[in-house]
Amino acid sequence: MSATNGAASAAQGHGTPGYRAAVLAMLLLVYTFNFLDRQILGILAVPIKADLDLSDTQLGALGGIAFAFLYSILGVPLALLADRTSRTWVVTISLTVWSGFTALCGMATSFWTLFLYRLGVGVGEAGGVAPSYAIIADYFPQHQRARALAIYSLGIPIGLASGTLLGAWIAATVDWRMAFVVVGLAGVVIAPVFRMIVKEPPRPVAASAVARAPVGQVFGILARKPSFWLMAIGAGFSSMCGYGLAFWAPTFIVRSFGFDLATTSYFFGSILLIGGTLGVFMGGFLADRLGGGDRGVYAKLPAIAWLICVPLFAGGFLTDNPTLSWFLFLIPNGLNILWLGPVTTAVQNLVPPQMRATASASFLLINNLIGLGAGSWVMGAMSDAMTASYGSDALRYAAVAALSFYLIAATLMFFAVRTLRRDWVE
């Protein structure tokens, strides 16, 4: 295939529309399990804390650094492996590994055993997202990628809501340990089905030098582009607040409104599913619709969304009325993840096609070390530090203080608007 034909093929996508839809559906299902396995710890935090006698700081570490450390670091070599071998096999094996360790979490007897099992979940999930981004970018034409990536990103709100609802139901019916076992084994069953349906897409660029580009070359291209750093660090600060709120919100609801585990799951799960689904889809739709004439839109949309999040989230945490809190949380739970479609699409277009998985993993390395690694831990530590002054309301004020991270994220993303127009690779 000539360079010209490769570019044309990449622009038009691969496969029939029906098969592309099937591929996207399977990737969405895997991504749903990705976030289901993450969020289940959040809804089960109250019984886990009581059973294992943990502090808020320890719970935050389990939700953050225990998962994020190896997840972030191993994402780059696994993405490089996916770029050089088979992306579909890397995703399949990764799903099997993280699901197996999720099931093992149900066997934990102490903070450290649960910490180690969460490390294992992070090892598995490290190979799931970046190769999936690259598969989507190869299958879908340029003008549909933001929407396709946004649909894929629906796995976040669906997975978060499913983890909240399913985890609470199993814990209430049996116990918190069985919740981990059931969702973990379900992922193991899905893995071979994914591999049978999703075929490795043809690579759009045939030049062997590009196909075997060393990781240092990919880093070198990204390092010279200011928009990469601004978007990665900006998304990281956003994720620091977003992951922290997602992890601690169920505990906040129990402590502030006195709900039981089942009621908490309905309250929070409905917010995640309704708000998150609308937000992710709108981000991809608006980016595809508005970004064709101005690539800066891919950075501008998230910045505006994060600014709107701050007062709405603050109102939801400060009110003592659960009904008002539900409505105030609904909109920002969509806006805080609106960035997924636009920004992940922009990162895909900072490098040549055969470097996409590695570029995505480089972005996720920064985003997750800042956001996923620190978010829940920082908020838990703030809650412990404020307990002497605010008692049971400490978590409420820790959450409000953490909203300042959205302001930092929005500022960085606004700076990325101009540089992204220059750094974009078609």
C-alpha positions as CSV (number, residue, x, y, z in Angstrom):
1,M,0.0,0.0,0.0
2,S,1.4,3.4,-1.0
3,A,1.6,6.2,1.5
4,T,-1.2,8.0,-0.4
5,N,-3.4,4.9,-0.3
6,G,-2.6,4.4,3.3
7,A,-3.7,7.9,4.2
8,A,-6.9,7.5,2.2
9,S,-7.7,4.2,3.9
10,A,-7.1,5.8,7.3
11,A,-9.4,8.7,6.4
12,Q,-12.2,6.3,5.3
13,G,-11.9,3.7,8.0
14,H,-12.0,-0.1,7.7
15,G,-14.8,-2.7,7.5
16,T,-18.5,-2.3,6.9
17,P,-20.5,0.1,9.1
18,G,-22.2,-2.9,10.7
19,Y,-19.0,-4.6,11.6
20,R,-17.5,-1.4,12.9
21,A,-20.6,-1.1,15.2
22,A,-20.0,-4.6,16.5
23,V,-16.3,-3.9,17.2
24,L,-17.3,-0.7,19.0
25,A,-20.0,-2.6,21.0
26,M,-17.4,-5.2,22.2
27,L,-14.9,-2.5,23.1
28,L,-17.6,-0.7,25.0
29,L,-18.4,-3.8,26.9
30,V,-14.8,-4.4,27.9
31,Y,-14.4,-0.8,28.9
32,T,-17.6,-1.1,31.0
33,F,-15.9,-3.9,33.0
34,N,-12.8,-1.8,33.3
35,F,-14.7,0.9,35.3
36,L,-17.1,-1.5,36.9
37,D,-14.1,-3.2,38.5
38,R,-12.7,0.2,39.6
39,Q,-15.9,1.6,41.1
40,I,-17.1,-1.4,43.0
41,L,-14.5,-0.5,45.6
42,G,-16.1,2.9,46.1
43,I,-19.6,1.6,46.8
44,L,-18.2,-1.2,49.1
45,A,-15.9,1.2,51.0
46,V,-18.2,1.4,54.1
47,P,-18.4,-2.4,54.7
48,I,-14.8,-2.9,53.8
49,K,-13.7,-0.2,56.2
50,A,-15.7,-1.7,59.0
51,D,-14.5,-5.3,58.2
52,L,-10.8,-4.6,57.8
53,D,-10.7,-1.6,60.2
54,L,-9.3,0.9,57.7
55,S,-8.9,4.7,57.9
56,D,-10.1,7.1,55.1
57,T,-6.5,7.6,54.1
58,Q,-6.0,3.8,53.6
59,L,-9.3,3.6,51.7
60,G,-8.1,6.4,49.5
61,A,-4.8,4.6,48.8
62,L,-6.7,1.5,47.8
63,G,-8.8,3.5,45.3
64,G,-5.8,5.5,44.1
65,I,-2.1,4.6,44.2
66,A,-2.7,0.9,44.7
67,F,-4.4,0.7,41.4
68,A,-2.8,3.6,39.5
69,F,0.9,3.0,40.1
70,L,1.5,-0.1,37.9
71,Y,-1.6,0.8,35.8
72,S,0.1,4.0,34.7
73,I,3.6,2.8,34.3
74,L,2.9,-0.4,32.5
75,G,0.5,1.3,30.1
76,V,3.3,2.5,27.9
77,P,5.2,-0.8,27.3
78,L,1.9,-2.7,26.8
79,A,0.8,-0.1,24.3
80,L,4.1,-0.3,22.5
81,L,3.7,-4.1,22.4
82,A,0.2,-3.6,21.0
83,D,1.4,-1.3,18.3
84,R,4.1,-3.8,17.3
85,T,2.0,-7.0,17.6
86,S,-1.8,-7.5,18.1
87,R,-3.9,-4.9,19.8
88,T,-6.8,-7.3,20.1
89,W,-4.7,-9.9,21.9
90,V,-3.3,-7.4,24.3
91,V,-6.8,-6.2,25.2
92,T,-8.0,-9.8,25.6
93,I,-5.2,-10.9,27.9
94,S,-5.5,-7.7,29.9
95,L,-9.2,-8.2,30.5
96,T,-8.5,-11.7,31.8
97,V,-5.8,-10.5,34.1
98,W,-7.6,-7.6,35.7
99,S,-10.8,-9.6,36.1
100,G,-9.0,-12.4,37.8
101,F,-7.4,-10.0,40.3
102,T,-10.8,-8.4,40.9
103,A,-12.1,-11.8,41.9
104,L,-9.2,-12.2,44.3
105,C,-10.0,-8.9,46.0
106,G,-12.9,-10.8,47.5
107,M,-10.4,-13.0,49.4
108,A,-8.5,-10.1,51.0
109,T,-8.0,-10.3,54.8
110,S,-6.1,-7.1,55.5
111,F,-5.2,-3.7,54.0
112,W,-2.0,-5.1,52.5
113,T,-3.5,-8.1,50.8
114,L,-6.3,-6.0,49.3
115,F,-3.6,-3.4,48.3
116,L,-1.6,-6.2,46.5
117,Y,-4.7,-7.5,44.7
118,R,-5.6,-3.9,43.6
119,L,-2.0,-3.6,42.2
120,G,-2.9,-6.7,40.1
121,V,-6.1,-5.1,38.8
122,G,-4.0,-2.2,37.7
123,V,-1.5,-4.4,35.9
124,G,-4.3,-5.9,33.9
125,E,-6.1,-2.7,33.1
126,A,-2.8,-1.1,31.9
127,G,-3.2,-3.0,28.6
128,G,-6.9,-2.2,28.0
129,V,-7.5,1.4,27.1
130,A,-4.7,2.7,24.8
131,P,-4.8,-0.3,22.4
132,S,-8.6,0.2,22.3
133,Y,-8.2,3.8,21.4
134,A,-5.9,2.8,18.5
135,I,-8.4,0.1,17.3
136,I,-11.1,2.6,17.1
137,A,-8.9,5.2,15.3
138,D,-8.0,2.5,12.7
139,Y,-11.6,1.3,12.1
140,F,-13.4,4.6,12.0
141,P,-12.9,7.5,9.5
142,Q,-11.6,10.8,10.7
143,H,-14.9,12.6,10.8
144,Q,-16.5,9.9,13.0
145,R,-13.6,9.3,15.5
146,A,-14.6,11.7,18.2
147,R,-18.2,10.2,18.3
148,A,-16.8,6.7,18.2
149,L,-14.4,7.4,21.0
150,A,-17.2,9.1,22.9
151,I,-19.4,6.0,22.5
152,Y,-16.5,3.9,23.7
153,S,-16.1,6.2,26.7
154,L,-19.7,5.5,27.7
155,G,-18.1,2.6,29.4
156,I,-17.1,5.0,32.1
157,P,-20.6,6.1,33.3
158,I,-22.1,2.7,32.5
159,G,-19.3,0.9,34.4
160,L,-19.4,3.3,37.3
161,A,-23.2,3.0,37.6
162,S,-23.1,-0.8,37.2
163,G,-20.3,-1.1,39.8
164,T,-22.3,1.0,42.2
165,L,-25.7,-0.8,41.7
166,L,-24.4,-4.3,41.2
167,G,-21.8,-4.1,44.0
168,A,-24.3,-2.8,46.5
169,W,-27.0,-5.4,45.6
170,I,-24.6,-8.3,45.9
171,A,-23.1,-7.0,49.1
172,A,-26.6,-6.5,50.6
173,T,-27.7,-10.0,49.4
174,V,-24.5,-11.9,50.3
175,D,-21.5,-9.8,51.4
176,W,-18.9,-7.4,49.9
177,R,-16.5,-10.3,49.1
178,M,-18.9,-12.0,46.8
179,A,-19.4,-8.8,44.9
180,F,-15.7,-8.8,43.9
181,V,-15.8,-12.5,43.0
182,V,-19.0,-12.2,40.8
183,V,-17.9,-9.2,38.7
184,G,-14.3,-10.6,38.4
185,L,-15.4,-13.9,37.0
186,A,-17.9,-12.3,34.6
187,G,-15.0,-10.4,33.0
188,V,-13.0,-13.7,32.6
189,V,-15.9,-15.2,30.7
190,I,-16.2,-12.2,28.4
191,A,-12.5,-12.2,27.3
192,P,-12.6,-15.1,24.8
193,V,-15.9,-13.8,23.3
194,F,-14.2,-10.4,22.7
195,R,-11.3,-12.1,20.9
196,M,-13.5,-14.1,18.6
197,I,-15.5,-11.1,17.5
198,V,-12.9,-8.3,17.2
199,K,-10.4,-8.9,14.5
200,E,-7.1,-7.0,14.3
201,P,-7.6,-4.0,12.0
202,P,-5.2,-3.5,9.1
203,R,-2.6,-0.9,9.9
204,P,-3.2,2.3,7.8
205,V,0.5,3.0,7.2
206,A,2.6,0.3,5.7
207,A,6.0,2.0,6.0
208,S,8.0,-0.5,8.2
209,A,10.1,2.3,9.7
210,V,6.9,3.9,11.1
211,A,5.4,0.6,12.1
212,R,8.5,-0.2,14.2
213,A,9.0,3.3,15.5
214,P,10.9,3.1,18.9
215,V,9.1,4.4,22.0
216,G,11.7,7.2,22.2
217,Q,10.7,8.5,18.8
218,V,7.0,8.7,19.9
219,F,8.0,10.5,23.1
220,G,10.2,12.8,21.1
221,I,7.3,13.8,18.8
222,L,4.9,14.4,21.7
223,A,7.5,16.2,23.9
224,R,7.9,18.9,21.2
225,K,4.2,19.6,21.1
226,P,3.0,21.9,23.9
227,S,-0.6,20.9,23.3
228,F,0.2,17.3,24.5
229,W,1.6,18.6,27.8
230,L,-1.2,21.0,28.4
231,M,-3.9,18.5,27.6
232,A,-2.3,15.7,29.6
233,I,-1.7,17.7,32.7
234,G,-5.0,19.5,32.4
235,A,-6.9,16.2,32.1
236,G,-4.8,14.9,35.0
237,F,-6.0,17.7,37.4
238,S,-9.6,17.1,36.2
239,S,-9.2,13.4,36.8
240,M,-7.7,14.1,40.2
241,C,-11.0,15.7,41.2
242,G,-13.3,13.4,39.2
243,Y,-11.8,10.1,40.4
244,G,-11.7,11.4,44.0
245,L,-15.4,12.4,43.8
246,A,-16.5,9.2,42.2
247,F,-14.7,7.1,44.9
248,W,-15.8,9.1,47.9
249,A,-19.3,10.2,46.8
250,P,-21.0,7.0,48.1
251,T,-19.4,7.4,51.5
252,F,-20.4,11.1,51.6
253,I,-24.0,10.1,50.8
254,V,-24.0,7.5,53.6
255,R,-22.5,9.9,56.2
256,S,-24.4,13.1,55.2
257,F,-27.9,11.7,54.4
258,G,-27.9,8.6,56.5
259,F,-28.8,6.3,53.5
260,D,-28.2,2.6,53.6
261,L,-26.1,0.9,51.0
262,A,-28.9,0.1,48.6
263,T,-30.4,3.6,48.7
264,T,-27.0,5.1,48.2
265,S,-26.5,2.9,45.1
266,Y,-29.8,4.0,43.6
267,F,-29.0,7.7,44.4
268,F,-25.5,7.7,43.1
269,G,-25.8,5.1,40.3
270,S,-28.7,7.1,38.7
271,I,-26.6,10.2,38.7
272,L,-23.6,8.5,37.1
273,L,-25.7,6.7,34.4
274,I,-27.9,9.7,33.3
275,G,-25.5,12.5,33.7
276,G,-22.4,10.6,32.6
277,T,-23.9,9.1,29.5
278,L,-25.2,12.4,28.2
279,G,-22.0,14.2,29.0
280,V,-19.7,11.7,27.2
281,F,-21.9,11.5,24.1
282,M,-22.3,15.3,23.9
283,G,-18.6,15.8,24.1
284,G,-17.9,13.6,21.1
285,F,-20.9,14.9,19.1
286,L,-19.9,18.6,19.6
287,A,-16.3,18.0,18.9
288,D,-17.0,16.3,15.6
289,R,-19.6,18.9,14.7
290,L,-17.6,22.0,15.6
291,G,-14.0,20.8,15.4
292,G,-13.8,20.4,11.7
293,G,-13.4,24.1,11.2
294,D,-11.3,24.8,14.3
295,R,-9.2,22.1,16.0
296,G,-8.9,24.3,19.1
297,V,-12.5,23.3,19.9
298,Y,-11.3,19.9,21.1
299,A,-9.6,21.7,24.0
300,K,-12.0,24.6,24.4
301,L,-15.1,22.4,25.1
302,P,-13.6,20.6,28.1
303,A,-12.3,23.9,29.6
304,I,-15.8,25.4,29.6
305,A,-17.4,22.3,31.0
306,W,-15.0,22.1,34.0
307,L,-15.7,25.8,34.9
308,I,-19.4,25.0,35.0
309,C,-18.8,22.0,37.2
310,V,-17.3,23.9,40.1
311,P,-20.4,25.8,41.5
312,L,-22.8,23.0,40.8
313,F,-20.7,20.3,42.6
314,A,-20.1,22.7,45.5
315,G,-23.8,23.3,45.8
316,G,-24.5,19.6,45.8
317,F,-22.0,18.9,48.6
318,L,-23.0,21.8,50.8
319,T,-26.8,21.3,50.8
320,D,-28.4,19.1,53.4
321,N,-31.4,18.3,51.1
322,P,-30.8,15.0,49.3
323,T,-33.3,15.8,46.5
324,L,-31.6,19.1,45.7
325,S,-28.2,17.5,46.0
326,W,-29.2,14.9,43.4
327,F,-30.2,17.6,40.8
328,L,-27.1,19.7,41.5
329,F,-24.9,16.6,41.0
330,L,-26.6,15.5,37.8
331,I,-25.3,18.1,35.4
332,P,-21.6,18.3,36.5
333,N,-21.4,14.5,36.5
334,G,-21.9,14.8,32.8
335,L,-19.8,17.8,32.2
336,N,-16.8,16.5,34.2
337,I,-16.2,13.7,31.7
338,L,-17.3,15.6,28.5
339,W,-13.6,15.9,27.7
340,L,-13.1,12.2,27.0
341,G,-14.2,12.2,23.3
342,P,-12.6,15.5,22.3
343,V,-9.2,15.1,24.1
344,T,-8.6,11.4,23.3
345,T,-9.3,12.2,19.7
346,A,-6.9,15.1,19.8
347,V,-4.1,13.0,21.3
348,Q,-4.7,10.4,18.5
349,N,-4.0,13.2,16.0
350,L,-0.7,14.4,17.4
351,V,1.2,11.5,15.9
352,P,1.2,9.3,12.8
353,P,-1.4,6.4,12.9
354,Q,1.0,3.6,13.8
355,M,2.1,5.4,17.0
356,R,-1.5,6.0,18.3
357,A,-1.5,3.3,21.0
358,T,1.8,4.5,22.4
359,A,0.8,8.1,22.2
360,S,-2.5,7.3,24.1
361,A,-0.6,5.4,26.7
362,S,1.8,8.4,27.2
363,F,-1.2,10.6,27.7
364,L,-2.8,8.2,30.1
365,L,0.5,7.8,32.0
366,I,0.4,11.5,32.9
367,N,-3.3,11.7,33.3
368,N,-3.5,8.7,35.6
369,L,-0.5,9.3,37.8
370,I,-1.9,12.7,38.6
371,G,-5.6,12.0,38.7
372,L,-6.2,8.3,39.5
373,G,-3.1,8.0,41.6
374,A,-3.6,11.0,43.8
375,G,-7.4,11.9,43.6
376,S,-9.0,9.5,46.1
377,W,-5.9,9.4,48.4
378,V,-5.7,13.2,48.6
379,M,-9.4,13.6,49.3
380,G,-9.2,10.8,52.0
381,A,-6.2,12.4,53.7
382,M,-8.0,15.8,53.6
383,S,-11.0,14.2,55.2
384,D,-8.9,12.6,58.0
385,A,-7.1,16.0,58.6
386,M,-10.5,17.9,58.8
387,T,-12.2,15.3,61.1
388,A,-11.1,17.0,64.3
389,S,-12.7,20.3,63.2
390,Y,-15.7,19.1,61.2
391,G,-16.5,15.7,62.5
392,S,-18.8,13.7,60.1
393,D,-18.8,16.7,57.7
394,A,-15.1,16.5,57.1
395,L,-15.5,14.6,53.8
396,R,-18.1,17.2,52.6
397,Y,-15.6,20.1,53.0
398,A,-12.7,18.0,51.6
399,A,-14.7,17.4,48.5
400,V,-15.5,21.1,48.1
401,A,-11.8,22.0,48.5
402,A,-10.9,19.5,45.8
403,L,-13.0,21.3,43.3
404,S,-10.1,23.8,42.9
405,F,-8.4,21.2,40.7
406,Y,-11.1,21.8,38.0
407,L,-10.1,25.4,37.9
408,I,-6.4,24.5,37.2
409,A,-7.5,22.0,34.6
410,A,-9.7,24.5,32.8
411,T,-6.8,27.1,32.7
412,L,-4.4,24.6,31.2
413,M,-6.9,23.5,28.6
414,F,-7.6,27.0,27.5
415,F,-3.9,27.5,26.9
416,A,-4.0,24.3,24.7
417,V,-6.5,25.8,22.3
418,R,-4.0,27.7,20.2
419,T,-1.2,25.2,20.3
420,L,-3.5,22.3,19.3
421,R,-4.4,24.1,16.0
422,R,-0.7,24.0,15.1
423,D,0.2,20.5,16.5
424,W,-2.7,18.6,14.8
425,V,-1.7,15.8,12.4
426,E,-4.5,14.8,9.9
